[in-house]
Amino acid sequence: MTKMDDHGAYIAAAPAHFRAMLGQLRAQLSRALPDAAEVMKYDMPGFQVGEAIIAGYAAFSKQCGLYVDPAAIAAHADEIASLKLKATKTGVTFSVSHPITAELVHKLAVSSRSKKGL
């Protein structure tokens, strides 16, 4: 994808089959982090409080990712695994056939913020 200036443009340029899911993810993160600013960092949409990026997300050709503090991933590793989602140190990948739940998005966002001391 080309470089985007805001979340809406990023989502509009994402693969068509991910757009609705990314729109929902954006709304879920916005609700979980109501005082966070929407930013574009490292060519990815994210949510920032102060100088800290609390959560970010991205779309790829076959999957999407939610990126948070590594301690948040570790704290919810069992739930991530129970949903059969793949996790890295800083992110969870998901797709249309294996979506991430709104509940897990909320938990990861709140936990990421907490782990950053905000």
N, C-alpha and C positions, 0 to 999 in steps of 0.2 A: 504494500500500500504506500501511497505517497504521504509526505509529511502533512499532518493535520494540525489545525489550530485549536480545535475544541472537541469536546466529547461527541456532540451531535454529528459533526463532519466525519469523525473517526468511525462512528457506528454506521453512518450512511455509506462509507467506502468499504466496510467489512463485507466478507462473503455474504450473499443474500440469506443463506440458511442460518446465519448466526445473528442477524440484525435484531430480531425480536428478543432473543435471549440476552444480547448485550444491552438492549434498552431496559430490560427488566433488571439486569445486574446493576446498571447505573442507578436506577431508582432505588433498589435495595440498599446499595452503599450510601446513597444520599440520605435515606431514612436512618440508617445505622450511625451515620456520622453527620448529623444535621448542621453542625457548625464548621464543617470542613469545606475548604475551597476546592472547586473542580479545577484541576491543572492538567497541562500536558507536559510530561517530563520523559526524556529518553524515548520520544515518539510514541508514548503510551498515555492513555487517559488515567488520571489518578485523583486521589483525594488527599489534601494536605491540610494539616493543622500546624500553625506556626511554620517552622522550617522543615517539619517532618512529613514525609509521605507515609500515610497510614495504610493505604490500599491502592493498588493499580490493577488494570486489567488489559488484556490484549486478545486479538483474534488472529488466528493463523489459518492455513488452508484447511486443516482437518480438525482443529480443536481451538478452544479458548482457554485462557488462563486467568486466574485471580492471584495476585501477588501481594503478600502481607509480610509482617515481621516473622522471622524464622521461629521464634518462640510460640507464636500463635499457631503455626503449622504443627509444631511438636505437641502443643496442648490439646489439639483436636485430631491427632493422628488416627485414633481408633474410629472416630466418626467418619473421617475421610475414607478410611479403608472399608468401613461397613457399607458405604455408598458405592464402593468399587471405583473410586476416583483415584487418579494418579497424583502423587505429591512429590515435589522436590523440596529442597531446603526452604525455599521462599515462596512456593506457589502450588496451586492445585489446578490441574487441567481437567476440562470437561467438554462435552459435546452435546449435540442435540439428542443423541441416543443414550448418553450418560450425563444428564444435567446435574448441576449443583443445586442444592435446595436453598430456598430463601432463609431458612433457619441457620444453615451452615454459613452462608454469606454473612449474616448478622453476627454470629458468634465469632467468626474470623476477624471481621472488621473491628468489633468491640475489643477483642483480645489483642489485636495488633496495636490498637491505640493504647491500651493498658500497658502492654509490654514496652511501649516507647515512653511511658511515664506521663501521658497526656490525658 
